Amino acid sequence: MSADGATAAATAERTAAARLAAVRTRRNFFADGALAIASGAALLIVLAVLTVILFDTIRYGTPHLSLSFLTQAPREGMTEGGIFPAIIGMVEMVILMTLAGVPIGVATAIYLHEYASPVSLLTRAIRIAVANLAGVPSIVFGLFGLGFFVQFLGAGIDKAFFHGEKVFGQPALLWAALTMAVLMPLLPKGLSSQFMSPSYHVYVLSTQSPDVDATKPILYATVLVLLGLTFTLNIAAVVVRARMRRRAGVAA
């Protein structure tokens, strides 16, 4: 083949490659555009639904909020009174969950970052376990807590120390806190006491109440308080984390 023929063949190959690249670029452009439109539409739908729920909760829950609602216990079949035991139960569960989960989590992070070899089998197993736990639905953690903490560990403690009497072998504040640590109508008198949380209170009001119309104002107000507590705890966690990061940066 002559030099002119080789040059022409090379030019033709480059032209064909450029056309193919242009076609692929157009396809990618349309695909990216379609994906962006679909993602944006899904985001707008979710935000619209969330806005409707928040508006509905604030609209029907705010008129029922009062100091007595936050400081009284439920009464008259939960059609009157407040949610003070539920708030205390939530606070105690969060405290116990923090005491159980933070030391183990911090110790694990320090070990992985400062001491563990990144290529060791133990390090890889821990990272895989942490990643898998982060993707497990919360209902699975609830079933794990029921099976392990209540039916196995709690029942074993009752059999060994309480002659089979049901003390720890039942849903209790301690087991809920430990279950949440893995993830994450009276006041409770001890770690083995059954307790009420705002989320469970909402569940009971919405599914077990004999008079739905009478409990609806309390239901909306409880949801509003639960949202407020959740946002407050999350904001507090963000503030504490930001301050700790700033202090660590200054110290470094």
N, C-alpha and C positions, 0 to 999 in steps of 0.2 A: 504494500500500500504506500502511495506517495505521501509526502509531507502534507500536501493540501488535503488529501482524503482523510488523513488522520486528524487533522485540525477540524475538518467539517464534522467528523464523527464525534469528536470530543465536544464540539459546540452543540451538536444535536442532543447529546446526553445531558449536558448542562441545562439546555432549554427544557428537556422533558422533566428533569429533576426540579427545576424551578416551577414548572406548571403544576407538578404533583404537590410541591410544597405550598403553592398558592391555594390549590383546592383544599388541602388539609387545613390550611390556616382559616379559610372561609368556613369550613365545617366546624372547626374548633370555636370560631367566633360565634356562629349561630348556636352551637351547643352551650357555650358559656353564657350567652345571652338568655337562652331558654331556662338554664339552671338558675341564673340570677333572678329572672322573673318569677319562677316557681318558688324559690326560697323567699323572695320578698313578699309574695302573696301569702305564703304560709305564716311568715312573721306577722303580717298585718292581721290575719285571722286570729292568731294566738293573742296578740295584743288587744284586739277587739273583744274577744271572749273574756280576757282578764279584766279589761276595763268595765265590762258589763257586770262581772261578778263583784268587783270592788265597789262599784257604784251601788249595786243592790245591797251589799253588806253594810256599807256606810249609811245608806238611806234608811234601812229598817233596823239597824243595830244601834245607831247613835241615840235615838230617843230613849232607849232602855238603859243606857249607861248611867251609872250613878255611883256614889261612894258606897252606898249600901249594897249594890250589886257586886262590888269588888271585895266587900268585907263580910258578907253573910254566907251561910251555907244554904244549899238547896233545901226546899221544903215543899210540902203539898204535892208530892209526886213530881218534883222538879218543875212545876208550873209557876212557882214563886221562889223568892229568895235570890241568892247569888251564886258565885262560883269560887268563893275563897278557898275551899279545900282543893279544887282543881289547880288553882294558881300555886298554892303551897306544894302540892304534889309535883308540879312541873319544876319548880325551883329546886326542890330536894333531889329530884331525879337528875337535873342538870349538874348539880354539885357533885353527886356521887359518880355520875358519868365522867365528869372532868377528873375527879380524883383517881378513877380507875383507868381512864384512857390516856390522859396526858403524860404521865410518867413513862408508860410503856412506849407510847409513840415517840416521845423525845429521845428515850434511850435507843430505840431502834434507828432513828434518824442519825444520832451521833455515831452509832456503831457503823452504819452503812457509809457515812461520809468521812469519818476520821480513821477507822480501824480496819474495816472489811476490805478484802481484795476484790476489785470489780470483776475479776474473772473466776472467783471461787464458786463452787457449787452452792454453798450456803447462801452467798450473796444473791445469786441468781434466783434461788428458790424463794428468798424473802421478797425480792422485788416482784416476782411473778405472783406470790400470794397477796401482796399489797394491791397490785393492779387488778387481780381478780376480785378481791373484796370490794374495791371501789365500784365495780360494775354489777355487784349482786343487788337485786331488788330488795327493798326494805322488808317486804313480806317474808322473804326467805330468812332474814335475820330474826324476824318474829317467831317463825316456826322453829328456828334453831334455838332461840331462847326458851321456848316452851318445852322442846324436847330435851335439851341438855341441862339447862339451869333448873327448870321446875321439876320435870319428871325424873331426871336422872340424879343430878346433884342435890336438889332440894329434898327429894324423896329419900335419897341415901342418908342425908343428915338427919331427917326425921326418924328413920329406922334405927340409926346408930345412937342417937342421943335423946330422942323423945318417945321411944317405944312405939313408933309408928304413928303417933299423933301428928296431924297435919299442921305443921308450923311453917316450915320453909318449902314444903312441897306443894306450893300454890302460887298463883301469880302475885308477886310482891314487889315492893319498891326496889329492893336490892337487885332482883333478877332483871327488872326493866332497865335499871341503870347500867348493869353489866352488858345487857344486850345492846343498848344504845352505844356503849363504849366500844363494842366491837364494830358497830356501824359508825362510827364517827368520828263517900258521901259524908263522912267523918274524916278528921285530920289523921295522917299516918303517925303512929306512936312509936314505930320501930322499923328496923330494916326488913322484918318479916311481915309488916302490915300491908294489907291490900290498900290501894290508893287510887285516886282519881287524877287524871290529867285533862287539860282543856280539850284535846283531840278526842279522848274517850267520852268526855261529857257531850261533845257535839254528836258523836255517834249514837249515844243513848237517847239524846233528845230527838234525833232525826229518825230513829228506827224503833225505839222501844217505848216511846211515850204513848199513853192511852188517849191523850188529848193533844193532837198535833197543833191545832189552832192556838191553844193556850200556851204552848211551849215555843211557838215560832218567834216571838220577840226575844226570849231568852236565848234561843238558838242563834239568831243573828248577832246579838250582843256578845255571845261567847266566841263566835267566829271572829268578830272584830277585835276582841281582847287578845285572842290567840295570834292573830296577824300582827297586832301591835307588839306583843311580847317577842314574837319571832323576829320582826324587823329590828327591835331594840337590841336583842342579843346578837344579831348579825352585825349591826352597826358597831356595837361595843367591841366585838371581836376584831373587826376591821381597824378600829382606832387603836386598839392595843397592839395589833400586829404592825401597824405603820409606825407607832412610837418605838417599838422594839427594833425595827429595822433602822430607823434614824439613829438610835443610840448605838447600834452595832456599827453603822457606817461612820459615826463620829469617833468611836473607839478605835476602829481600824485605821 
